[in-house]
Amino acid sequence: MGADGRVKRAGGLAALPAPLCPLCGQPNDCAPARCGDLDTPCWCRDVRIAPEALARVPPALRNRACLCRRCAGAEDPAAPSG
């Protein structure tokens, strides 16, 4: 087990099983958290997450649980602005 509580796997660290958003408590739809593999594609890799949203995550849950799309204020960078 790593210092952050993640289980070490042959290829590195596994994702933590944290299926709920730390801000609202609703499902975060985190694919890596569901399967335990950080190499799994996830919705958050293709969007910009609002820095304000990240700042609201309680310190004890930072880098341990993913935000849901609504709380992340996620924007698709390919979407037209305005």
ABEGO torsion letter per residue (X at the ends): XBAAGBBBBAAEBBBBBBABBAAAGBBAGBAAAAAGBAABBBAAAABBBBAAAAAABBAAABGABBBBAAAAGBBBAABBBX
